[in-house]
Amino acid sequence: MRYSTLGDTGLLVSEICLGTMTFGGRGFWTAIGTLDQSVADGIVARALDAGVNFIDTADIYSEGLSEEITGRAIANSGRARSDIVLATKVFGTTGGGPNDRGASRGHIMDGVKASLKRLGTDYIDLYQIHGLDRITPVEETVRALDDLVRQGLVRYVGVSNWPAWIIMKALGIAEKNGWTRLSTLQAYYTIAGRDLEREIVPLLEAEKLGLMVWSPLAGGILSGKYGRDGTGPDGARRTSFDFPPVNRDRVFDCVDVMREIGEAHGVSVARIALAWLLHQPVVMSVIIGAKTIDQLDDNLAATAVKLSPEELTRLDKVSALPPEYPGWMFERQGGGRPAGLALRGVQG
């Protein structure tokens, strides 16, 4: 297991992060997973034994039950709390009132107290805003997160599913006011869904934010277990919860190449999909969720897959984004001014 810094901080997190969306199974979330405490205990213990020190959950997963199970599983593992980097999120609907959602100061302050109680801990390592609030001013959200850090309830903060321009705005607000800076972005990124590379990846690289990847197998469709005709394993997640949205022709073109490379390495298609992500320099940690120990072990083994330059070229080619403005104009106008050119190297 390799470790990366949590964005531009000194905290080290494993390249694999254990996601707990499959824990619990309450309400809508039964479509994702229904693991009870005993199974969750085994998965958490196996992940920790493999070197994983990073665990991610959210207050809305299984209507709070996932946080409860996650907290107990950590306690049951016998590991010191300081050995685990625990992340959770706030934003989604947690009650019937109009203020039981969003990124307002009120909901954030209520949400962190509820999450701390469910997790059975007195601090959260990484507290993330789970989505974009189109009502609350960004200043209010950033200030509330800073207050949580100053109170010792939260140590680092991040966001999820935010566009590049608002992330940059939040960074600017924090810098201007001396408030706590965002450290991470949690976002969807796969070999068959590389949209992040247009605007967000350059921002993450420039501002040194860490990227946590959710749904690295695109809801299971990159596992290699589905066919172009729509067939798939019985009870598979995609049969009842077709998310995230994908271009299926594009997906299966990628799967065909990944299957060939997987056969050459003697590993599953899923391992190749995860290995491709782990080879991307911008990726800090890949979040994997599992319903069984065998599934967890197969995903963890992706860290041992070394793709050759030729294999990476094949994968990049089959999954390349189609040209889109203004990107194609940047390429056309960029001749003679390569990125990173030192000022002293420019000659008239």
Secondary structure by P-SEA (a helix, b strand, c coil): cccccccccccccccbbbbcccccccccccccccccaaaaaaaaaaaaaacccbbbbccccccaaaaaaaaaaaaaacccccccbbbbbcccccccccccccccaaaaaaaaaaaaaaaccccccbbbcccccccccaaaaaaaaaaaaaaccccccccccccaaaaaaaaaaaaaaccccccbbbbbbcccccccccccaaaaaaabbbbbbcccccccccccccccccccccccccccccccccaaaaaaaaaaaaaaaaaaacccaaaaaaaaaaacccccbbbbbbccaaaaaaaaacccccccaaaaaaaaaaacccccaaaaaaaaaccccccccccccccc
